[in-house]
């Protein structure tokens, strides 16, 4: 009985480990495309005034954080940070 329980437990742990690895790549391509788009859009010359420069700085920090998360394969947070960075890039161009 205990050998059967041990086998079932081992199989369950294995299945959970594999499903965790599979879920990790879900945002991989979205992360890469958002980070690339944010880097392309980022330009200090397009920032309007002091508020725009502040938004530009926030965007740069978020892109840096997104790149770091991409490196450690934390793709969902990478995607979120890159998306937020693009928002701040748009705000910097409006001077907000």
C-alpha positions as CSV (number, residue, x, y, z in Angstrom):
1,X,0.0,0.0,0.0
2,X,2.8,2.5,0.9
3,X,4.7,1.6,-2.3
4,X,1.6,2.4,-4.3
5,X,1.1,5.7,-2.5
6,X,4.7,6.6,-3.0
7,X,4.5,5.9,-6.7
8,X,1.3,8.0,-7.0
9,X,2.9,10.8,-5.1
10,X,6.0,10.7,-7.3
11,X,3.9,10.8,-10.4
12,X,1.9,13.7,-9.1
13,X,5.0,15.7,-8.3
14,X,6.5,15.0,-11.7
15,X,3.3,16.1,-13.5
16,X,3.2,19.3,-11.4
17,X,6.8,20.1,-12.2
18,X,6.4,19.6,-15.9
19,X,3.2,21.7,-16.0
20,X,5.1,24.5,-14.2
21,X,7.8,24.5,-16.8
22,X,5.3,24.5,-19.6
23,X,3.5,27.5,-18.2
24,X,6.7,29.5,-18.0
25,X,7.0,30.0,-21.7
26,X,3.4,31.3,-22.2
27,X,4.4,35.0,-22.4
28,X,7.8,34.4,-24.0
29,X,7.1,35.9,-27.5
30,X,4.8,38.6,-26.1
31,X,7.5,39.7,-23.7
32,X,10.1,39.8,-26.5
33,X,7.9,41.8,-28.9
34,X,6.8,44.3,-26.2
35,X,10.4,44.9,-25.0
36,X,11.6,45.4,-28.6
37,X,8.8,47.8,-29.3
38,X,9.5,49.8,-26.2
39,X,13.2,50.1,-27.0
40,X,12.3,51.3,-30.5
41,X,9.8,53.9,-29.2
42,X,12.0,55.2,-26.5
43,X,13.6,58.5,-27.4
44,X,14.6,61.3,-25.0
45,X,14.3,63.8,-27.9
46,X,10.5,63.1,-28.1
47,X,9.9,63.8,-24.3
48,X,8.0,67.1,-23.7
49,X,9.1,69.2,-20.7
50,X,9.9,68.2,-17.2
51,X,6.8,65.9,-16.8
52,X,7.7,64.2,-20.0
53,X,11.3,63.6,-18.8
54,X,9.9,62.1,-15.6
55,X,7.7,59.7,-17.6
56,X,10.7,58.9,-19.8
57,X,12.7,58.0,-16.8
58,X,9.9,55.7,-15.5
59,X,9.8,54.0,-18.9
60,X,13.5,53.5,-19.0
61,X,13.4,51.9,-15.5
62,X,10.5,49.6,-16.5
63,X,12.3,48.5,-19.7
64,X,15.4,47.7,-17.8
65,X,13.4,45.7,-15.3
66,X,11.6,43.9,-18.2
67,X,14.9,43.0,-19.8
68,X,16.1,41.6,-16.4
69,X,12.9,39.5,-16.1
70,X,13.3,38.3,-19.6
71,X,16.8,37.1,-18.8
72,X,15.6,35.1,-15.7
73,X,12.6,33.8,-17.7
74,X,9.9,35.6,-15.8
75,X,8.0,36.3,-19.0
76,X,4.6,37.4,-17.6
77,X,6.1,40.1,-15.5
78,X,8.5,41.1,-18.3
79,X,5.4,41.5,-20.5
80,X,3.6,43.7,-17.9
81,X,6.6,45.9,-17.3
82,X,7.3,46.4,-21.0
83,X,3.6,47.3,-21.6
84,X,3.7,49.8,-18.7
85,X,6.9,51.2,-20.2
86,X,5.2,51.8,-23.5
87,X,2.4,53.7,-21.6
88,X,5.0,56.0,-20.0
89,X,6.7,56.5,-23.4
90,X,3.3,57.7,-24.8
91,X,2.9,60.0,-21.7
92,X,6.4,61.4,-22.1
93,X,5.6,62.5,-25.6
94,X,2.4,64.3,-24.4
95,X,4.4,66.0,-21.6
96,X,2.5,64.2,-18.9
